Amino acid sequence: MKNDKSYSDLAESSSLKKRKVNATLQEVFIDMIIHEAILKEKKSKLQKQIDDALDLKDKKEFMLLSHEMKHLITLFG
């Protein structure tokens, strides 16, 4: 089997593939960071709402928000 590509062509092709993989990994990491930031903000707001419900002695709201927080923690840790 004859390979018509030169060493430099093969090296360039390999380099291009590595750059594509690195770009894909970078996109995944960026996506993870964004989702983590959104999750932290949601947990923080939810905790504030739970605290407010406790201060107001609003059992119904507290139970609803606590259930939502429990669900969030179960899904995302």
PDB file with one MODEL, atoms N, CA, C and O in Angstrom:
MODEL        1
ATOM      1  N   MET A   1       0.850  -1.175   0.000  1.00  0.00           N
ATOM      2  CA  MET A   1       0.000   0.000   0.000  1.00  0.00           C
ATOM      3  C   MET A   1       0.892   1.234   0.000  1.00  0.00           C
ATOM      4  O   MET A   1       1.781   1.379   0.840  1.00  0.00           O
ATOM      5  N   LYS A   2       0.649   2.081  -0.917  1.00  0.00           N
ATOM      6  CA  LYS A   2       1.477   3.275  -1.077  1.00  0.00           C
ATOM      7  C   LYS A   2       0.777   4.480  -0.472  1.00  0.00           C
ATOM      8  O   LYS A   2      -0.420   4.689  -0.671  1.00  0.00           O
ATOM      9  N   ASN A   3       1.545   5.269   0.271  1.00  0.00           N
ATOM     10  CA  ASN A   3       1.015   6.486   0.872  1.00  0.00           C
ATOM     11  C   ASN A   3       1.585   7.671   0.098  1.00  0.00           C
ATOM     12  O   ASN A   3       2.801   7.861   0.064  1.00  0.00           O
ATOM     13  N   ASP A   4       0.730   8.456  -0.515  1.00  0.00           N
ATOM     14  CA  ASP A   4       1.177   9.573  -1.342  1.00  0.00           C
ATOM     15  C   ASP A   4       1.455  10.849  -0.555  1.00  0.00           C
ATOM     16  O   ASP A   4       1.941  11.830  -1.118  1.00  0.00           O
ATOM     17  N   LYS A   5       1.152  10.846   0.734  1.00  0.00           N
ATOM     18  CA  LYS A   5       1.359  12.053   1.528  1.00  0.00           C
ATOM     19  C   LYS A   5       2.794  12.107   2.035  1.00  0.00           C
ATOM     20  O   LYS A   5       3.375  11.091   2.416  1.00  0.00           O
ATOM     21  N   SER A   6       3.344  13.295   2.031  1.00  0.00           N
ATOM     22  CA  SER A   6       4.692  13.476   2.561  1.00  0.00           C
ATOM     23  C   SER A   6       4.627  13.572   4.083  1.00  0.00           C
ATOM     24  O   SER A   6       3.555  13.708   4.673  1.00  0.00           O
ATOM     25  N   TYR A   7       5.791  13.497   4.692  1.00  0.00           N
ATOM     26  CA  TYR A   7       5.871  13.604   6.149  1.00  0.00           C
ATOM     27  C   TYR A   7       5.277  14.920   6.633  1.00  0.00           C
ATOM     28  O   TYR A   7       4.545  14.947   7.622  1.00  0.00           O
ATOM     29  N   SER A   8       5.585  15.995   5.947  1.00  0.00           N
ATOM     30  CA  SER A   8       5.072  17.315   6.360  1.00  0.00           C
ATOM     31  C   SER A   8       3.548  17.378   6.237  1.00  0.00           C
ATOM     32  O   SER A   8       2.882  18.008   7.058  1.00  0.00           O
ATOM     33  N   ASP A   9       2.999  16.724   5.209  1.00  0.00           N
ATOM     34  CA  ASP A   9       1.534  16.676   5.076  1.00  0.00           C
ATOM     35  C   ASP A   9       0.911  15.896   6.229  1.00  0.00           C
ATOM     36  O   ASP A   9      -0.105  16.308   6.789  1.00  0.00           O
ATOM     37  N   LEU A  10       1.519  14.778   6.577  1.00  0.00           N
ATOM     38  CA  LEU A  10       1.015  13.961   7.682  1.00  0.00           C
ATOM     39  C   LEU A  10       1.125  14.713   9.009  1.00  0.00           C
ATOM     40  O   LEU A  10       0.206  14.683   9.827  1.00  0.00           O
ATOM     41  N   ALA A  11       2.257  15.384   9.211  1.00  0.00           N
ATOM     42  CA  ALA A  11       2.457  16.146  10.444  1.00  0.00           C
ATOM     43  C   ALA A  11       1.446  17.277  10.551  1.00  0.00           C
ATOM     44  O   ALA A  11       0.901  17.527  11.627  1.00  0.00           O
ATOM     45  N   GLU A  12       1.194  17.957   9.449  1.00  0.00           N
ATOM     46  CA  GLU A  12       0.223  19.052   9.435  1.00  0.00           C
ATOM     47  C   GLU A  12      -1.185  18.535   9.715  1.00  0.00           C
ATOM     48  O   GLU A  12      -1.944  19.148  10.465  1.00  0.00           O
ATOM     49  N   SER A  13      -1.522  17.408   9.106  1.00  0.00           N
ATOM     50  CA  SER A  13      -2.833  16.799   9.316  1.00  0.00           C
ATOM     51  C   SER A  13      -3.013  16.401  10.784  1.00  0.00           C
ATOM     52  O   SER A  13      -4.075  16.614  11.369  1.00  0.00           O
ATOM     53  N   SER A  14      -1.978  15.830  11.360  1.00  0.00           N
ATOM     54  CA  SER A  14      -2.029  15.429  12.773  1.00  0.00           C
ATOM     55  C   SER A  14      -2.178  16.656  13.674  1.00  0.00           C
ATOM     56  O   SER A  14      -2.943  16.642  14.638  1.00  0.00           O
ATOM     57  N   SER A  15      -1.449  17.699  13.349  1.00  0.00           N
ATOM     58  CA  SER A  15      -1.518  18.938  14.125  1.00  0.00           C
ATOM     59  C   SER A  15      -2.911  19.543  14.064  1.00  0.00           C
ATOM     60  O   SER A  15      -3.425  20.030  15.071  1.00  0.00           O
ATOM     61  N   LEU A  16      -3.519  19.513  12.893  1.00  0.00           N
ATOM     62  CA  LEU A  16      -4.868  20.053  12.713  1.00  0.00           C
ATOM     63  C   LEU A  16      -5.872  19.267  13.556  1.00  0.00           C
ATOM     64  O   LEU A  16      -6.748  19.852  14.193  1.00  0.00           O
ATOM     65  N   LYS A  17      -5.741  17.943  13.557  1.00  0.00           N
ATOM     66  CA  LYS A  17      -6.634  17.102  14.363  1.00  0.00           C
ATOM     67  C   LYS A  17      -6.483  17.418  15.847  1.00  0.00           C
ATOM     68  O   LYS A  17      -7.475  17.486  16.572  1.00  0.00           O
ATOM     69  N   LYS A  18      -5.251  17.610  16.300  1.00  0.00           N
ATOM     70  CA  LYS A  18      -5.010  17.938  17.709  1.00  0.00           C
ATOM     71  C   LYS A  18      -5.628  19.282  18.073  1.00  0.00           C
ATOM     72  O   LYS A  18      -6.186  19.441  19.159  1.00  0.00           O
ATOM     73  N   ARG A  19      -5.528  20.254  17.158  1.00  0.00           N
ATOM     74  CA  ARG A  19      -6.121  21.567  17.420  1.00  0.00           C
ATOM     75  C   ARG A  19      -7.638  21.482  17.518  1.00  0.00           C
ATOM     76  O   ARG A  19      -8.256  22.156  18.342  1.00  0.00           O
ATOM     77  N   LYS A  20      -8.236  20.643  16.665  1.00  0.00           N
ATOM     78  CA  LYS A  20      -9.687  20.470  16.717  1.00  0.00           C
ATOM     79  C   LYS A  20     -10.109  19.829  18.031  1.00  0.00           C
ATOM     80  O   LYS A  20     -11.102  20.237  18.634  1.00  0.00           O
ATOM     81  N   VAL A  21      -9.357  18.824  18.477  1.00  0.00           N
ATOM     82  CA  VAL A  21      -9.657  18.159  19.755  1.00  0.00           C
ATOM     83  C   VAL A  21      -9.491  19.148  20.901  1.00  0.00           C
ATOM     84  O   VAL A  21     -10.328  19.198  21.803  1.00  0.00           O
ATOM     85  N   ASN A  22      -8.421  19.931  20.875  1.00  0.00           N
ATOM     86  CA  ASN A  22      -8.190  20.917  21.926  1.00  0.00           C
ATOM     87  C   ASN A  22      -9.285  21.979  21.950  1.00  0.00           C
ATOM     88  O   ASN A  22      -9.720  22.407  23.019  1.00  0.00           O
ATOM     89  N   ALA A  23      -9.727  22.401  20.770  1.00  0.00           N
ATOM     90  CA  ALA A  23     -10.799  23.393  20.693  1.00  0.00           C
ATOM     91  C   ALA A  23     -12.085  22.811  21.265  1.00  0.00           C
ATOM     92  O   ALA A  23     -12.814  23.500  21.979  1.00  0.00           O
ATOM     93  N   THR A  24     -12.368  21.553  20.957  1.00  0.00           N
ATOM     94  CA  THR A  24     -13.564  20.890  21.481  1.00  0.00           C
ATOM     95  C   THR A  24     -13.481  20.767  23.000  1.00  0.00           C
ATOM     96  O   THR A  24     -14.459  21.033  23.698  1.00  0.00           O
ATOM     97  N   LEU A  25     -12.334  20.370  23.507  1.00  0.00           N
ATOM     98  CA  LEU A  25     -12.157  20.271  24.962  1.00  0.00           C
ATOM     99  C   LEU A  25     -12.315  21.634  25.623  1.00  0.00           C
ATOM    100  O   LEU A  25     -12.924  21.751  26.687  1.00  0.00           O
ATOM    101  N   GLN A  26     -11.774  22.641  24.998  1.00  0.00           N
ATOM    102  CA  GLN A  26     -11.889  23.994  25.536  1.00  0.00           C
ATOM    103  C   GLN A  26     -13.356  24.425  25.598  1.00  0.00           C
ATOM    104  O   GLN A  26     -13.784  25.043  26.573  1.00  0.00           O
ATOM    105  N   GLU A  27     -14.115  24.102  24.569  1.00  0.00           N
ATOM    106  CA  GLU A  27     -15.545  24.429  24.562  1.00  0.00           C
ATOM    107  C   GLU A  27     -16.272  23.697  25.685  1.00  0.00           C
ATOM    108  O   GLU A  27     -17.148  24.270  26.332  1.00  0.00           O
ATOM    109  N   VAL A  28     -15.921  22.447  25.919  1.00  0.00           N
ATOM    110  CA  VAL A  28     -16.541  21.668  26.999  1.00  0.00           C
ATOM    111  C   VAL A  28     -16.214  22.301  28.346  1.00  0.00           C
ATOM    112  O   VAL A  28     -17.100  22.453  29.187  1.00  0.00           O
ATOM    113  N   PHE A  29     -14.955  22.671  28.561  1.00  0.00           N
ATOM    114  CA  PHE A  29     -14.567  23.296  29.831  1.00  0.00           C
ATOM    115  C   PHE A  29     -15.286  24.625  30.033  1.00  0.00           C
ATOM    116  O   PHE A  29     -15.745  24.913  31.138  1.00  0.00           O
ATOM    117  N   ILE A  30     -15.388  25.421  29.004  1.00  0.00           N
ATOM    118  CA  ILE A  30     -16.094  26.705  29.098  1.00  0.00           C
ATOM    119  C   ILE A  30     -17.553  26.467  29.461  1.00  0.00           C
ATOM    120  O   ILE A  30     -18.110  27.157  30.315  1.00  0.00           O
ATOM    121  N   ASP A  31     -18.167  25.486  28.805  1.00  0.00           N
ATOM    122  CA  ASP A  31     -19.567  25.140  29.086  1.00  0.00           C
ATOM    123  C   ASP A  31     -19.728  24.701  30.540  1.00  0.00           C
ATOM    124  O   ASP A  31     -20.694  25.075  31.206  1.00  0.00           O
ATOM    125  N   MET A  32     -18.780  23.907  31.024  1.00  0.00           N
ATOM    126  CA  MET A  32     -18.847  23.443  32.419  1.00  0.00           C
ATOM    127  C   MET A  32     -18.744  24.624  33.389  1.00  0.00           C
ATOM    128  O   MET A  32     -19.476  24.676  34.378  1.00  0.00           O
ATOM    129  N   ILE A  33     -17.857  25.552  33.118  1.00  0.00           N
ATOM    130  CA  ILE A  33     -17.672  26.717  33.983  1.00  0.00           C
ATOM    131  C   ILE A  33     -18.938  27.571  34.016  1.00  0.00           C
ATOM    132  O   ILE A  33     -19.359  28.029  35.078  1.00  0.00           O
ATOM    133  N   ILE A  34     -19.535  27.778  32.855  1.00  0.00           N
ATOM    134  CA  ILE A  34     -20.767  28.574  32.783  1.00  0.00           C
ATOM    135  C   ILE A  34     -21.884  27.901  33.572  1.00  0.00           C
ATOM    136  O   ILE A  34     -22.573  28.553  34.357  1.00  0.00           O
ATOM    137  N   HIS A  35     -22.065  26.590  33.364  1.00  0.00           N
ATOM    138  CA  HIS A  35     -23.115  25.867  34.083  1.00  0.00           C
ATOM    139  C   HIS A  35     -22.877  25.869  35.594  1.00  0.00           C
ATOM    140  O   HIS A  35     -23.822  25.976  36.375  1.00  0.00           O
ATOM    141  N   GLU A  36     -21.620  25.754  35.999  1.00  0.00           N
ATOM    142  CA  GLU A  36     -21.288  25.799  37.428  1.00  0.00           C
ATOM    143  C   GLU A  36     -21.641  27.163  38.022  1.00  0.00           C
ATOM    144  O   GLU A  36     -22.180  27.239  39.127  1.00  0.00           O
ATOM    145  N   ALA A  37     -21.340  28.230  37.298  1.00  0.00           N
ATOM    146  CA  ALA A  37     -21.657  29.579  37.770  1.00  0.00           C
ATOM    147  C   ALA A  37     -23.170  29.775  37.894  1.00  0.00           C
ATOM    148  O   ALA A  37     -23.647  30.359  38.867  1.00  0.00           O
ATOM    149  N   ILE A  38     -23.915  29.289  36.913  1.00  0.00           N
ATOM    150  CA  ILE A  38     -25.379  29.398  36.952  1.00  0.00           C
ATOM    151  C   ILE A  38     -25.935  28.607  38.129  1.00  0.00           C
ATOM    152  O   ILE A  38     -26.823  29.082  38.837  1.00  0.00           O
ATOM    153  N   LEU A  39     -25.415  27.406  38.338  1.00  0.00           N
ATOM    154  CA  LEU A  39     -25.867  26.570  39.448  1.00  0.00           C
ATOM    155  C   LEU A  39     -25.584  27.227  40.797  1.00  0.00           C
ATOM    156  O   LEU A  39     -26.446  27.235  41.676  1.00  0.00           O
ATOM    157  N   LYS A  40     -24.392  27.773  40.963  1.00  0.00           N
ATOM    158  CA  LYS A  40     -24.039  28.451  42.226  1.00  0.00           C
ATOM    159  C   LYS A  40     -24.971  29.629  42.488  1.00  0.00           C
ATOM    160  O   LYS A  40     -25.415  29.840  43.617  1.00  0.00           O
ATOM    161  N   GLU A  41     -25.263  30.399  41.434  1.00  0.00           N
ATOM    162  CA  GLU A  41     -26.154  31.552  41.585  1.00  0.00           C
ATOM    163  C   GLU A  41     -27.569  31.098  41.957  1.00  0.00           C
ATOM    164  O   GLU A  41     -28.212  31.698  42.819  1.00  0.00           O
ATOM    165  N   LYS A  42     -28.041  30.049  41.311  1.00  0.00           N
ATOM    166  CA  LYS A  42     -29.382  29.532  41.605  1.00  0.00           C
ATOM    167  C   LYS A  42     -29.463  29.026  43.043  1.00  0.00           C
ATOM    168  O   LYS A  42     -30.445  29.283  43.739  1.00  0.00           O
ATOM    169  N   LYS A  43     -28.428  28.305  43.491  1.00  0.00           N
ATOM    170  CA  LYS A  43     -28.410  27.807  44.872  1.00  0.00           C
ATOM    171  C   LYS A  43     -28.378  28.961  45.870  1.00  0.00           C
ATOM    172  O   LYS A  43     -29.044  28.923  46.905  1.00  0.00           O
ATOM    173  N   SER A  44     -27.599  29.980  45.545  1.00  0.00           N
ATOM    174  CA  SER A  44     -27.488  31.140  46.427  1.00  0.00           C
ATOM    175  C   SER A  44     -28.832  31.868  46.554  1.00  0.00           C
ATOM    176  O   SER A  44     -29.247  32.217  47.659  1.00  0.00           O
ATOM    177  N   LYS A  45     -29.501  32.092  45.438  1.00  0.00           N
ATOM    178  CA  LYS A  45     -30.809  32.756  45.461  1.00  0.00           C
ATOM    179  C   LYS A  45     -31.841  31.909  46.208  1.00  0.00           C
ATOM    180  O   LYS A  45     -32.652  32.426  46.977  1.00  0.00           O
ATOM    181  N   LEU A  46     -31.794  30.618  45.969  1.00  0.00           N
ATOM    182  CA  LEU A  46     -32.729  29.712  46.622  1.00  0.00           C
ATOM    183  C   LEU A  46     -32.492  29.699  48.140  1.00  0.00           C
ATOM    184  O   LEU A  46     -33.446  29.680  48.918  1.00  0.00           O
ATOM    185  N   GLN A  47     -31.239  29.708  48.549  1.00  0.00           N
ATOM    186  CA  GLN A  47     -30.925  29.739  49.980  1.00  0.00           C
ATOM    187  C   GLN A  47     -31.436  31.027  50.618  1.00  0.00           C
ATOM    188  O   GLN A  47     -31.945  31.014  51.739  1.00  0.00           O
ATOM    189  N   LYS A  48     -31.296  32.135  49.898  1.00  0.00           N
ATOM    190  CA  LYS A  48     -31.803  33.419  50.405  1.00  0.00           C
ATOM    191  C   LYS A  48     -33.322  33.367  50.546  1.00  0.00           C
ATOM    192  O   LYS A  48     -33.867  33.860  51.534  1.00  0.00           O
ATOM    193  N   GLN A  49     -34.012  32.775  49.568  1.00  0.00           N
ATOM    194  CA  GLN A  49     -35.465  32.658  49.637  1.00  0.00           C
ATOM    195  C   GLN A  49     -35.888  31.748  50.796  1.00  0.00           C
ATOM    196  O   GLN A  49     -36.884  32.015  51.469  1.00  0.00           O
ATOM    197  N   ILE A  50     -35.126  30.677  51.023  1.00  0.00           N
ATOM    198  CA  ILE A  50     -35.420  29.777  52.150  1.00  0.00           C
ATOM    199  C   ILE A  50     -35.253  30.530  53.463  1.00  0.00           C
ATOM    200  O   ILE A  50     -36.092  30.419  54.356  1.00  0.00           O
ATOM    201  N   ASP A  51     -34.181  31.289  53.582  1.00  0.00           N
ATOM    202  CA  ASP A  51     -33.952  32.084  54.795  1.00  0.00           C
ATOM    203  C   ASP A  51     -35.083  33.087  55.026  1.00  0.00           C
ATOM    204  O   ASP A  51     -35.547  33.268  56.152  1.00  0.00           O
ATOM    205  N   ASP A  52     -35.517  33.733  53.950  1.00  0.00           N
ATOM    206  CA  ASP A  52     -36.622  34.688  54.065  1.00  0.00           C
ATOM    207  C   ASP A  52     -37.915  33.998  54.516  1.00  0.00           C
ATOM    208  O   ASP A  52     -38.651  34.523  55.352  1.00  0.00           O
ATOM    209  N   ALA A  53     -38.176  32.822  53.955  1.00  0.00           N
ATOM    210  CA  ALA A  53     -39.374  32.069  54.343  1.00  0.00           C
ATOM    211  C   ALA A  53     -39.304  31.685  55.828  1.00  0.00           C
ATOM    212  O   ALA A  53     -40.315  31.720  56.528  1.00  0.00           O
ATOM    213  N   LEU A  54     -38.130  31.326  56.294  1.00  0.00           N
ATOM    214  CA  LEU A  54     -37.967  31.011  57.724  1.00  0.00           C
ATOM    215  C   LEU A  54     -38.217  32.243  58.586  1.00  0.00           C
ATOM    216  O   LEU A  54     -38.905  32.176  59.604  1.00  0.00           O
ATOM    217  N   ASP A  55     -37.646  33.371  58.160  1.00  0.00           N
ATOM    218  CA  ASP A  55     -37.831  34.610  58.919  1.00  0.00           C
ATOM    219  C   ASP A  55     -39.307  34.996  59.014  1.00  0.00           C
ATOM    220  O   ASP A  55     -39.763  35.520  60.030  1.00  0.00           O
ATOM    221  N   LEU A  56     -40.038  34.727  57.939  1.00  0.00           N
ATOM    222  CA  LEU A  56     -41.464  35.073  57.899  1.00  0.00           C
ATOM    223  C   LEU A  56     -42.355  33.964  58.470  1.00  0.00           C
ATOM    224  O   LEU A  56     -43.577  34.101  58.539  1.00  0.00           O
ATOM    225  N   LYS A  57     -41.713  32.862  58.877  1.00  0.00           N
ATOM    226  CA  LYS A  57     -42.434  31.695  59.403  1.00  0.00           C
ATOM    227  C   LYS A  57     -43.484  31.183  58.405  1.00  0.00           C
ATOM    228  O   LYS A  57     -44.588  30.782  58.774  1.00  0.00           O
ATOM    229  N   ASP A  58     -43.092  31.215  57.139  1.00  0.00           N
ATOM    230  CA  ASP A  58     -43.966  30.754  56.056  1.00  0.00           C
ATOM    231  C   ASP A  58     -43.624  29.290  55.755  1.00  0.00           C
ATOM    232  O   ASP A  58     -42.764  28.990  54.927  1.00  0.00           O
ATOM    233  N   LYS A  59     -44.318  28.403  56.445  1.00  0.00           N
ATOM    234  CA  LYS A  59     -44.018  26.977  56.348  1.00  0.00           C
ATOM    235  C   LYS A  59     -44.235  26.445  54.931  1.00  0.00           C
ATOM    236  O   LYS A  59     -43.426  25.665  54.429  1.00  0.00           O
ATOM    237  N   LYS A  60     -45.314  26.860  54.294  1.00  0.00           N
ATOM    238  CA  LYS A  60     -45.627  26.375  52.953  1.00  0.00           C
ATOM    239  C   LYS A  60     -44.510  26.753  51.970  1.00  0.00           C
ATOM    240  O   LYS A  60     -44.037  25.912  51.204  1.00  0.00           O
ATOM    241  N   GLU A  61     -44.101  28.009  51.999  1.00  0.00           N
ATOM    242  CA  GLU A  61     -43.031  28.481  51.108  1.00  0.00           C
ATOM    243  C   GLU A  61     -41.702  27.797  51.450  1.00  0.00           C
ATOM    244  O   GLU A  61     -40.944  27.410  50.561  1.00  0.00           O
ATOM    245  N   PHE A  62     -41.437  27.657  52.741  1.00  0.00           N
ATOM    246  CA  PHE A  62     -40.218  26.988  53.176  1.00  0.00           C
ATOM    247  C   PHE A  62     -40.163  25.555  52.646  1.00  0.00           C
ATOM    248  O   PHE A  62     -39.137  25.121  52.122  1.00  0.00           O
ATOM    249  N   MET A  63     -41.258  24.834  52.783  1.00  0.00           N
ATOM    250  CA  MET A  63     -41.290  23.442  52.330  1.00  0.00           C
ATOM    251  C   MET A  63     -41.110  23.359  50.809  1.00  0.00           C
ATOM    252  O   MET A  63     -40.391  22.490  50.317  1.00  0.00           O
ATOM    253  N   LEU A  64     -41.745  24.239  50.083  1.00  0.00           N
ATOM    254  CA  LEU A  64     -41.625  24.265  48.628  1.00  0.00           C
ATOM    255  C   LEU A  64     -40.177  24.539  48.207  1.00  0.00           C
ATOM    256  O   LEU A  64     -39.613  23.826  47.377  1.00  0.00           O
ATOM    257  N   LEU A  65     -39.594  25.571  48.789  1.00  0.00           N
ATOM    258  CA  LEU A  65     -38.225  25.949  48.438  1.00  0.00           C
ATOM    259  C   LEU A  65     -37.210  24.895  48.891  1.00  0.00           C
ATOM    260  O   LEU A  65     -36.241  24.620  48.183  1.00  0.00           O
ATOM    261  N   SER A  66     -37.430  24.317  50.049  1.00  0.00           N
ATOM    262  CA  SER A  66     -36.531  23.269  50.545  1.00  0.00           C
ATOM    263  C   SER A  66     -36.557  22.058  49.631  1.00  0.00           C
ATOM    264  O   SER A  66     -35.523  21.450  49.357  1.00  0.00           O
ATOM    265  N   HIS A  67     -37.748  21.713  49.162  1.00  0.00           N
ATOM    266  CA  HIS A  67     -37.872  20.593  48.231  1.00  0.00           C
ATOM    267  C   HIS A  67     -37.120  20.904  46.931  1.00  0.00           C
ATOM    268  O   HIS A  67     -36.444  20.039  46.373  1.00  0.00           O
ATOM    269  N   GLU A  68     -37.245  22.132  46.462  1.00  0.00           N
ATOM    270  CA  GLU A  68     -36.550  22.542  45.237  1.00  0.00           C
ATOM    271  C   GLU A  68     -35.031  22.478  45.433  1.00  0.00           C
ATOM    272  O   GLU A  68     -34.302  22.032  44.547  1.00  0.00           O
ATOM    273  N   MET A  69     -34.562  22.931  46.607  1.00  0.00           N
ATOM    274  CA  MET A  69     -33.126  22.880  46.900  1.00  0.00           C
ATOM    275  C   MET A  69     -32.647  21.433  46.969  1.00  0.00           C
ATOM    276  O   MET A  69     -31.587  21.099  46.440  1.00  0.00           O
ATOM    277  N   LYS A  70     -33.423  20.587  47.616  1.00  0.00           N
ATOM    278  CA  LYS A  70     -33.054  19.166  47.728  1.00  0.00           C
ATOM    279  C   LYS A  70     -32.951  18.546  46.333  1.00  0.00           C
ATOM    280  O   LYS A  70     -32.019  17.794  46.047  1.00  0.00           O
ATOM    281  N   HIS A  71     -33.909  18.866  45.477  1.00  0.00           N
ATOM    282  CA  HIS A  71     -33.906  18.349  44.109  1.00  0.00           C
ATOM    283  C   HIS A  71     -32.675  18.843  43.349  1.00  0.00           C
ATOM    284  O   HIS A  71     -32.027  18.073  42.639  1.00  0.00           O
ATOM    285  N   LEU A  72     -32.360  20.119  43.501  1.00  0.00           N
ATOM    286  CA  LEU A  72     -31.203  20.710  42.837  1.00  0.00           C
ATOM    287  C   LEU A  72     -29.909  20.020  43.291  1.00  0.00           C
ATOM    288  O   LEU A  72     -29.054  19.693  42.469  1.00  0.00           O
ATOM    289  N   ILE A  73     -29.775  19.806  44.588  1.00  0.00           N
ATOM    290  CA  ILE A  73     -28.584  19.157  45.127  1.00  0.00           C
ATOM    291  C   ILE A  73     -28.504  17.707  44.663  1.00  0.00           C
ATOM    292  O   ILE A  73     -27.418  17.211  44.361  1.00  0.00           O
ATOM    293  N   THR A  74     -29.638  17.031  44.606  1.00  0.00           N
ATOM    294  CA  THR A  74     -29.652  15.637  44.142  1.00  0.00           C
ATOM    295  C   THR A  74     -29.194  15.541  42.689  1.00  0.00           C
ATOM    296  O   THR A  74     -28.447  14.632  42.326  1.00  0.00           O
ATOM    297  N   LEU A  75     -29.639  16.473  41.869  1.00  0.00           N
ATOM    298  CA  LEU A  75     -29.272  16.438  40.459  1.00  0.00           C
ATOM    299  C   LEU A  75     -27.827  16.861  40.192  1.00  0.00           C
ATOM    300  O   LEU A  75     -27.138  16.256  39.370  1.00  0.00           O
ATOM    301  N   PHE A  76     -27.379  17.893  40.883  1.00  0.00           N
ATOM    302  CA  PHE A  76     -26.094  18.500  40.532  1.00  0.00           C
ATOM    303  C   PHE A  76     -25.043  18.481  41.623  1.00  0.00           C
ATOM    304  O   PHE A  76     -23.890  18.828  41.366  1.00  0.00           O
ATOM    305  N   GLY A  77     -25.400  18.092  42.809  1.00  0.00           N
ATOM    306  CA  GLY A  77     -24.416  18.001  43.881  1.00  0.00           C
ATOM    307  C   GLY A  77     -24.132  19.283  44.592  1.00  0.00           C
ATOM    308  O   GLY A  77     -23.315  19.310  45.513  1.00  0.00           O
TER     309      GLY A  77
ENDMDL
END
